[in-house]
Amino acid sequence: MKPFRLSRLFFTYIIPLIPFATTWDGIVSVLRMYSAVELMKMAKENSSNDYKWKTGILKNKLGTGITYLTGYCSN
């Protein structure tokens, strides 16, 4: 293809990689999520007895769960 231009390489190879990279990041992030039980275990292991922790799963409009962890100091 003549004349050679860097913009042609950019739009042919770099731009098409963006959806792939975004999909890969989303899949890997979902696989790394912690359950409510794991979150509670980590919170209790790494805090003093002054903190109160609550974990759970909230349902959203799509029917999927959103895991949460909240904590507060009881003093």
Gaussian input, Z-matrix of N, CA and C with variables (Angstrom, degrees):
# hf/3-21g

backbone

0 1
 N
 C     1     B1
 C     2     B2     1     A1
 N     3     B3     2     A2     1     D1
 C     4     B4     3     A3     2     D2
 C     5     B5     4     A4     3     D3
 N     6     B6     5     A5     4     D4
 C     7     B7     6     A6     5     D5
 C     8     B8     7     A7     6     D6
 N     9     B9     8     A8     7     D7
 C    10    B10     9     A9     8     D8
 C    11    B11    10    A10     9     D9
 N    12    B12    11    A11    10    D10
 C    13    B13    12    A12    11    D11
 C    14    B14    13    A13    12    D12
 N    15    B15    14    A14    13    D13
 C    16    B16    15    A15    14    D14
 C    17    B17    16    A16    15    D15
 N    18    B18    17    A17    16    D16
 C    19    B19    18    A18    17    D17
 C    20    B20    19    A19    18    D18
 N    21    B21    20    A20    19    D19
 C    22    B22    21    A21    20    D20
 C    23    B23    22    A22    21    D21
 N    24    B24    23    A23    22    D22
 C    25    B25    24    A24    23    D23
 C    26    B26    25    A25    24    D24
 N    27    B27    26    A26    25    D25
 C    28    B28    27    A27    26    D26
 C    29    B29    28    A28    27    D27
 N    30    B30    29    A29    28    D28
 C    31    B31    30    A30    29    D29
 C    32    B32    31    A31    30    D30
 N    33    B33    32    A32    31    D31
 C    34    B34    33    A33    32    D32
 C    35    B35    34    A34    33    D33
 N    36    B36    35    A35    34    D34
 C    37    B37    36    A36    35    D35
 C    38    B38    37    A37    36    D36
 N    39    B39    38    A38    37    D37
 C    40    B40    39    A39    38    D38
 C    41    B41    40    A40    39    D39
 N    42    B42    41    A41    40    D40
 C    43    B43    42    A42    41    D41
 C    44    B44    43    A43    42    D42
 N    45    B45    44    A44    43    D43
 C    46    B46    45    A45    44    D44
 C    47    B47    46    A46    45    D45
 N    48    B48    47    A47    46    D46
 C    49    B49    48    A48    47    D47
 C    50    B50    49    A49    48    D48
 N    51    B51    50    A50    49    D49
 C    52    B52    51    A51    50    D50
 C    53    B53    52    A52    51    D51
 N    54    B54    53    A53    52    D52
 C    55    B55    54    A54    53    D53
 C    56    B56    55    A55    54    D54
 N    57    B57    56    A56    55    D55
 C    58    B58    57    A57    56    D56
 C    59    B59    58    A58    57    D57
 N    60    B60    59    A59    58    D58
 C    61    B61    60    A60    59    D59
 C    62    B62    61    A61    60    D60
 N    63    B63    62    A62    61    D61
 C    64    B64    63    A63    62    D62
 C    65    B65    64    A64    63    D63
 N    66    B66    65    A65    64    D64
 C    67    B67    66    A66    65    D65
 C    68    B68    67    A67    66    D66
 N    69    B69    68    A68    67    D67
 C    70    B70    69    A69    68    D68
 C    71    B71    70    A70    69    D69
 N    72    B72    71    A71    70    D70
 C    73    B73    72    A72    71    D71
 C    74    B74    73    A73    72    D72
 N    75    B75    74    A74    73    D73
 C    76    B76    75    A75    74    D74
 C    77    B77    76    A76    75    D75
 N    78    B78    77    A77    76    D76
 C    79    B79    78    A78    77    D77
 C    80    B80    79    A79    78    D78
 N    81    B81    80    A80    79    D79
 C    82    B82    81    A81    80    D80
 C    83    B83    82    A82    81    D81
 N    84    B84    83    A83    82    D82
 C    85    B85    84    A84    83    D83
 C    86    B86    85    A85    84    D84
 N    87    B87    86    A86    85    D85
 C    88    B88    87    A87    86    D86
 C    89    B89    88    A88    87    D87
 N    90    B90    89    A89    88    D88
 C    91    B91    90    A90    89    D89
 C    92    B92    91    A91    90    D90
 N    93    B93    92    A92    91    D91
 C    94    B94    93    A93    92    D92
 C    95    B95    94    A94    93    D93
 N    96    B96    95    A95    94    D94
 C    97    B97    96    A96    95    D95
 C    98    B98    97    A97    96    D96
 N    99    B99    98    A98    97    D97
 C   100   B100    99    A99    98    D98
 C   101   B101   100   A100    99    D99
 N   102   B102   101   A101   100   D100
 C   103   B103   102   A102   101   D101
 C   104   B104   103   A103   102   D102
 N   105   B105   104   A104   103   D103
 C   106   B106   105   A105   104   D104
 C   107   B107   106   A106   105   D105
 N   108   B108   107   A107   106   D106
 C   109   B109   108   A108   107   D107
 C   110   B110   109   A109   108   D108
 N   111   B111   110   A110   109   D109
 C   112   B112   111   A111   110   D110
 C   113   B113   112   A112   111   D111
 N   114   B114   113   A113   112   D112
 C   115   B115   114   A114   113   D113
 C   116   B116   115   A115   114   D114
 N   117   B117   116   A116   115   D115
 C   118   B118   117   A117   116   D116
 C   119   B119   118   A118   117   D117
 N   120   B120   119   A119   118   D118
 C   121   B121   120   A120   119   D119
 C   122   B122   121   A121   120   D120
 N   123   B123   122   A122   121   D121
 C   124   B124   123   A123   122   D122
 C   125   B125   124   A124   123   D123
 N   126   B126   125   A125   124   D124
 C   127   B127   126   A126   125   D125
 C   128   B128   127   A127   126   D126
 N   129   B129   128   A128   127   D127
 C   130   B130   129   A129   128   D128
 C   131   B131   130   A130   129   D129
 N   132   B132   131   A131   130   D130
 C   133   B133   132   A132   131   D131
 C   134   B134   133   A133   132   D132
 N   135   B135   134   A134   133   D133
 C   136   B136   135   A135   134   D134
 C   137   B137   136   A136   135   D135
 N   138   B138   137   A137   136   D136
 C   139   B139   138   A138   137   D137
 C   140   B140   139   A139   138   D138
 N   141   B141   140   A140   139   D139
 C   142   B142   141   A141   140   D140
 C   143   B143   142   A142   141   D141
 N   144   B144   143   A143   142   D142
 C   145   B145   144   A144   143   D143
 C   146   B146   145   A145   144   D144
 N   147   B147   146   A146   145   D145
 C   148   B148   147   A147   146   D146
 C   149   B149   148   A148   147   D147
 N   150   B150   149   A149   148   D148
 C   151   B151   150   A150   149   D149
 C   152   B152   151   A151   150   D150
 N   153   B153   152   A152   151   D151
 C   154   B154   153   A153   152   D152
 C   155   B155   154   A154   153   D153
 N   156   B156   155   A155   154   D154
 C   157   B157   156   A156   155   D155
 C   158   B158   157   A157   156   D156
 N   159   B159   158   A158   157   D157
 C   160   B160   159   A159   158   D158
 C   161   B161   160   A160   159   D159
 N   162   B162   161   A161   160   D160
 C   163   B163   162   A162   161   D161
 C   164   B164   163   A163   162   D162
 N   165   B165   164   A164   163   D163
 C   166   B166   165   A165   164   D164
 C   167   B167   166   A166   165   D165
 N   168   B168   167   A167   166   D166
 C   169   B169   168   A168   167   D167
 C   170   B170   169   A169   168   D168
 N   171   B171   170   A170   169   D169
 C   172   B172   171   A171   170   D170
 C   173   B173   172   A172   171   D171
 N   174   B174   173   A173   172   D172
 C   175   B175   174   A174   173   D173
 C   176   B176   175   A175   174   D174
 N   177   B177   176   A176   175   D175
 C   178   B178   177   A177   176   D176
 C   179   B179   178   A178   177   D177
 N   180   B180   179   A179   178   D178
 C   181   B181   180   A180   179   D179
 C   182   B182   181   A181   180   D180
 N   183   B183   182   A182   181   D181
 C   184   B184   183   A183   182   D182
 C   185   B185   184   A184   183   D183
 N   186   B186   185   A185   184   D184
 C   187   B187   186   A186   185   D185
 C   188   B188   187   A187   186   D186
 N   189   B189   188   A188   187   D187
 C   190   B190   189   A189   188   D188
 C   191   B191   190   A190   189   D189
 N   192   B192   191   A191   190   D190
 C   193   B193   192   A192   191   D191
 C   194   B194   193   A193   192   D192
 N   195   B195   194   A194   193   D193
 C   196   B196   195   A195   194   D194
 C   197   B197   196   A196   195   D195
 N   198   B198   197   A197   196   D196
 C   199   B199   198   A198   197   D197
 C   200   B200   199   A199   198   D198
 N   201   B201   200   A200   199   D199
 C   202   B202   201   A201   200   D200
 C   203   B203   202   A202   201   D201
 N   204   B204   203   A203   202   D202
 C   205   B205   204   A204   203   D203
 C   206   B206   205   A205   204   D204
 N   207   B207   206   A206   205   D205
 C   208   B208   207   A207   206   D206
 C   209   B209   208   A208   207   D207
 N   210   B210   209   A209   208   D208
 C   211   B211   210   A210   209   D209
 C   212   B212   211   A211   210   D210
 N   213   B213   212   A212   211   D211
 C   214   B214   213   A213   212   D212
 C   215   B215   214   A214   213   D213
 N   216   B216   215   A215   214   D214
 C   217   B217   216   A216   215   D215
 C   218   B218   217   A217   216   D216
 N   219   B219   218   A218   217   D217
 C   220   B220   219   A219   218   D218
 C   221   B221   220   A220   219   D219
 N   222   B222   221   A221   220   D220
 C   223   B223   222   A222   221   D221
 C   224   B224   223   A223   222   D222

   B1=1.4333
   B2=1.5185
   B3=1.2632
   B4=1.4535
   B5=1.4982
   B6=1.2525
   B7=1.4616
   B8=1.5335
   B9=1.3191
   B10=1.4668
   B11=1.5260
   B12=1.3391
   B13=1.4559
   B14=1.5246
   B15=1.3251
   B16=1.4659
   B17=1.5206
   B18=1.3015
   B19=1.4621
   B20=1.5314
   B21=1.3046
   B22=1.4613
   B23=1.5261
   B24=1.3137
   B25=1.4688
   B26=1.5240
   B27=1.3185
   B28=1.4620
   B29=1.5308
   B30=1.3185
   B31=1.4602
   B32=1.5232
   B33=1.3282
   B34=1.4586
   B35=1.5158
   B36=1.3440
   B37=1.4612
   B38=1.5277
   B39=1.3048
   B40=1.4673
   B41=1.5256
   B42=1.3017
   B43=1.4695
   B44=1.5342
   B45=1.3270
   B46=1.4690
   B47=1.5356
   B48=1.3137
   B49=1.4670
   B50=1.5255
   B51=1.3148
   B52=1.4650
   B53=1.5310
   B54=1.3364
   B55=1.4713
   B56=1.5269
   B57=1.3291
   B58=1.4594
   B59=1.5236
   B60=1.3122
   B61=1.4688
   B62=1.5265
   B63=1.3176
   B64=1.4608
   B65=1.5292
   B66=1.3117
   B67=1.4643
   B68=1.5134
   B69=1.3215
   B70=1.4642
   B71=1.5293
   B72=1.3098
   B73=1.4533
   B74=1.5293
   B75=1.3125
   B76=1.4578
   B77=1.5188
   B78=1.3128
   B79=1.4690
   B80=1.5180
   B81=1.3135
   B82=1.4590
   B83=1.5252
   B84=1.3281
   B85=1.4653
   B86=1.5177
   B87=1.3128
   B88=1.4628
   B89=1.5302
   B90=1.3018
   B91=1.4688
   B92=1.5253
   B93=1.3305
   B94=1.4604
   B95=1.5282
   B96=1.3219
   B97=1.4631
   B98=1.5292
   B99=1.3374
   B100=1.4540
   B101=1.5136
   B102=1.3246
   B103=1.4580
   B104=1.5288
   B105=1.3328
   B106=1.4654
   B107=1.5288
   B108=1.3112
   B109=1.4684
   B110=1.5282
   B111=1.3335
   B112=1.4663
   B113=1.5234
   B114=1.3367
   B115=1.4631
   B116=1.5249
   B117=1.3391
   B118=1.4549
   B119=1.5210
   B120=1.2959
   B121=1.4654
   B122=1.5253
   B123=1.3356
   B124=1.4650
   B125=1.5217
   B126=1.3217
   B127=1.4697
   B128=1.5216
   B129=1.3055
   B130=1.4651
   B131=1.5286
   B132=1.3162
   B133=1.4654
   B134=1.5228
   B135=1.3261
   B136=1.4594
   B137=1.5179
   B138=1.3243
   B139=1.4578
   B140=1.5201
   B141=1.3218
   B142=1.4577
   B143=1.5249
   B144=1.3162
   B145=1.4611
   B146=1.5274
   B147=1.3423
   B148=1.4637
   B149=1.5305
   B150=1.2987
   B151=1.4583
   B152=1.5177
   B153=1.3198
   B154=1.4639
   B155=1.5247
   B156=1.3072
   B157=1.4589
   B158=1.5188
   B159=1.3161
   B160=1.4552
   B161=1.5246
   B162=1.3087
   B163=1.4679
   B164=1.5156
   B165=1.2851
   B166=1.4557
   B167=1.5018
   B168=1.3106
   B169=1.4585
   B170=1.5165
   B171=1.3215
   B172=1.4668
   B173=1.5216
   B174=1.2889
   B175=1.4691
   B176=1.5302
   B177=1.3207
   B178=1.4653
   B179=1.5204
   B180=1.3133
   B181=1.4675
   B182=1.5224
   B183=1.3216
   B184=1.4611
   B185=1.5229
   B186=1.3283
   B187=1.4553
   B188=1.5171
   B189=1.3083
   B190=1.4631
   B191=1.5200
   B192=1.3095
   B193=1.4473
   B194=1.5143
   B195=1.3206
   B196=1.4537
   B197=1.5203
   B198=1.3177
   B199=1.4576
   B200=1.5192
   B201=1.3430
   B202=1.4555
   B203=1.5293
   B204=1.3201
   B205=1.4645
   B206=1.5134
   B207=1.3247
   B208=1.4537
   B209=1.5202
   B210=1.3134
   B211=1.4559
   B212=1.5094
   B213=1.3257
   B214=1.4596
   B215=1.5145
   B216=1.3116
   B217=1.4534
   B218=1.5264
   B219=1.3301
   B220=1.4511
   B221=1.5318
   B222=1.3111
   B223=1.4716
   B224=1.5047
   A1=108.58
   A2=114.83
   A3=118.90
   A4=108.78
   A5=120.58
   A6=128.32
   A7=110.55
   A8=114.55
   A9=120.94
   A10=109.77
   A11=115.77
   A12=120.54
   A13=109.20
   A14=115.65
   A15=119.92
   A16=111.90
   A17=118.03
   A18=120.25
   A19=111.00
   A20=117.03
   A21=120.41
   A22=110.00
   A23=117.45
   A24=120.90
   A25=111.10
   A26=116.21
   A27=121.08
   A28=110.72
   A29=117.26
   A30=120.72
   A31=113.07
   A32=118.04
   A33=120.92
   A34=112.46
   A35=118.16
   A36=120.42
   A37=114.57
   A38=119.08
   A39=121.62
   A40=111.39
   A41=118.29
   A42=122.24
   A43=111.85
   A44=120.54
   A45=119.14
   A46=114.03
   A47=118.81
   A48=120.85
   A49=112.69
   A50=118.78
   A51=121.65
   A52=112.06
   A53=121.25
   A54=119.39
   A55=112.89
   A56=116.96
   A57=120.09
   A58=111.26
   A59=117.37
   A60=121.03
   A61=111.16
   A62=118.13
   A63=121.51
   A64=111.00
   A65=117.76
   A66=121.57
   A67=111.17
   A68=117.03
   A69=121.20
   A70=110.67
   A71=118.30
   A72=122.36
   A73=110.85
   A74=117.47
   A75=120.71
   A76=112.62
   A77=117.15
   A78=120.96
   A79=110.55
   A80=117.77
   A81=121.20
   A82=110.96
   A83=117.82
   A84=120.71
   A85=111.51
   A86=117.79
   A87=120.88
   A88=110.18
   A89=117.44
   A90=120.41
   A91=112.38
   A92=118.21
   A93=122.13
   A94=113.16
   A95=119.04
   A96=121.31
   A97=110.36
   A98=115.33
   A99=121.71
   A100=110.04
   A101=116.04
   A102=120.29
   A103=108.97
   A104=116.23
   A105=120.75
   A106=110.95
   A107=117.26
   A108=121.26
   A109=110.56
   A110=117.05
   A111=120.49
   A112=111.37
   A113=117.49
   A114=120.65
   A115=111.23
   A116=117.09
   A117=120.60
   A118=110.95
   A119=117.20
   A120=121.38
   A121=110.93
   A122=117.22
   A123=120.69
   A124=111.20
   A125=117.16
   A126=120.76
   A127=110.90
   A128=117.18
   A129=120.48
   A130=111.78
   A131=117.29
   A132=120.76
   A133=112.27
   A134=117.81
   A135=121.42
   A136=114.47
   A137=117.58
   A138=119.31
   A139=110.35
   A140=114.93
   A141=119.80
   A142=109.19
   A143=116.42
   A144=121.59
   A145=112.43
   A146=117.95
   A147=121.39
   A148=112.93
   A149=117.88
   A150=121.03
   A151=111.10
   A152=114.50
   A153=122.55
   A154=107.06
   A155=116.71
   A156=121.78
   A157=110.44
   A158=115.70
   A159=121.88
   A160=108.08
   A161=116.17
   A162=121.40
   A163=108.88
   A164=115.56
   A165=120.22
   A166=111.55
   A167=114.27
   A168=121.47
   A169=107.46
   A170=116.44
   A171=122.73
   A172=108.95
   A173=116.67
   A174=120.98
   A175=108.91
   A176=116.04
   A177=119.62
   A178=109.85
   A179=118.01
   A180=122.52
   A181=112.96
   A182=116.19
   A183=120.03
   A184=112.79
   A185=116.86
   A186=120.91
   A187=113.94
   A188=116.98
   A189=119.70
   A190=109.30
   A191=116.42
   A192=120.62
   A193=113.22
   A194=115.02
   A195=122.30
   A196=106.81
   A197=116.73
   A198=121.50
   A199=109.50
   A200=116.28
   A201=119.45
   A202=110.54
   A203=114.81
   A204=123.86
   A205=107.25
   A206=116.26
   A207=120.40
   A208=108.33
   A209=115.15
   A210=119.87
   A211=110.88
   A212=114.80
   A213=119.34
   A214=108.75
   A215=115.16
   A216=122.10
   A217=107.98
   A218=117.28
   A219=121.44
   A220=112.37
   A221=118.65
   A222=120.83
   A223=111.40
   D1=121.37
   D2=-179.50
   D3=-121.17
   D4=145.88
   D5=-6.56
   D6=-78.56
   D7=149.40
   D8=179.86
   D9=-72.43
   D10=131.90
   D11=176.93
   D12=-138.09
   D13=143.73
   D14=177.40
   D15=-66.36
   D16=-30.56
   D17=179.81
   D18=-62.16
   D19=-33.00
   D20=178.53
   D21=-65.15
   D22=-42.02
   D23=176.58
   D24=-64.64
   D25=-41.02
   D26=-178.94
   D27=-60.88
   D28=-50.42
   D29=-176.77
   D30=-75.79
   D31=-19.15
   D32=179.55
   D33=-86.94
   D34=-36.30
   D35=-173.10
   D36=-115.80
   D37=-39.85
   D38=-175.06
   D39=-77.13
   D40=-52.36
   D41=-178.27
   D42=-57.96
   D43=-43.92
   D44=177.93
   D45=-65.41
   D46=-17.57
   D47=178.51
   D48=-77.45
   D49=-19.57
   D50=-176.55
   D51=-61.88
   D52=-48.99
   D53=177.72
   D54=-61.96
   D55=-37.62
   D56=177.92
   D57=-63.33
   D58=-45.80
   D59=-179.64
   D60=-64.99
   D61=-38.76
   D62=178.35
   D63=-66.08
   D64=-42.82
   D65=177.78
   D66=-64.00
   D67=-44.61
   D68=178.55
   D69=-60.10
   D70=-44.85
   D71=179.76
   D72=-62.03
   D73=-41.58
   D74=179.01
   D75=-64.81
   D76=-43.51
   D77=-179.85
   D78=-64.57
   D79=-46.21
   D80=-178.97
   D81=-65.44
   D82=-37.02
   D83=178.50
   D84=-65.01
   D85=-39.49
   D86=178.22
   D87=-65.25
   D88=-38.82
   D89=-179.69
   D90=-68.20
   D91=-22.51
   D92=-178.09
   D93=-92.94
   D94=1.80
   D95=-177.05
   D96=-67.62
   D97=147.23
   D98=177.18
   D99=-96.87
   D100=148.99
   D101=174.39
   D102=-80.48
   D103=168.60
   D104=179.45
   D105=-62.28
   D106=-37.48
   D107=179.48
   D108=-65.74
   D109=-43.17
   D110=178.51
   D111=-64.66
   D112=-39.85
   D113=178.05
   D114=-62.19
   D115=-43.78
   D116=179.65
   D117=-63.67
   D118=-41.66
   D119=178.75
   D120=-60.90
   D121=-45.83
   D122=179.32
   D123=-64.63
   D124=-39.91
   D125=-178.66
   D126=-65.16
   D127=-43.03
   D128=-178.70
   D129=-70.48
   D130=-34.40
   D131=179.61
   D132=-70.24
   D133=-29.44
   D134=-171.74
   D135=-112.17
   D136=23.52
   D137=179.18
   D138=-139.36
   D139=166.16
   D140=176.50
   D141=-82.45
   D142=174.20
   D143=-178.90
   D144=-74.62
   D145=-7.69
   D146=-179.98
   D147=-73.51
   D148=-15.98
   D149=-175.75
   D150=-95.30
   D151=143.67
   D152=173.67
   D153=-111.34
   D154=131.41
   D155=-175.41
   D156=-118.30
   D157=147.99
   D158=175.86
   D159=-140.63
   D160=130.43
   D161=176.06
   D162=-124.85
   D163=160.36
   D164=177.78
   D165=-179.92
   D166=-175.22
   D167=179.17
   D168=-130.05
   D169=123.37
   D170=176.09
   D171=-99.82
   D172=138.55
   D173=176.02
   D174=-87.48
   D175=137.43
   D176=176.29
   D177=-103.90
   D178=-175.69
   D179=-176.07
   D180=-63.17
   D181=-26.31
   D182=-179.83
   D183=-82.69
   D184=-7.90
   D185=-179.54
   D186=89.90
   D187=-0.98
   D188=177.62
   D189=-89.28
   D190=160.84
   D191=-177.82
   D192=-95.42
   D193=146.86
   D194=174.69
   D195=-116.70
   D196=114.71
   D197=-178.55
   D198=-81.43
   D199=136.68
   D200=-179.63
   D201=-135.20
   D202=157.92
   D203=175.25
   D204=-139.64
   D205=123.41
   D206=176.00
   D207=-125.71
   D208=147.51
   D209=178.70
   D210=-146.00
   D211=150.37
   D212=177.13
   D213=-148.07
   D214=154.95
   D215=179.78
   D216=-83.64
   D217=129.04
   D218=-176.06
   D219=-85.24
   D220=-2.65
   D221=179.50
   D222=-84.26

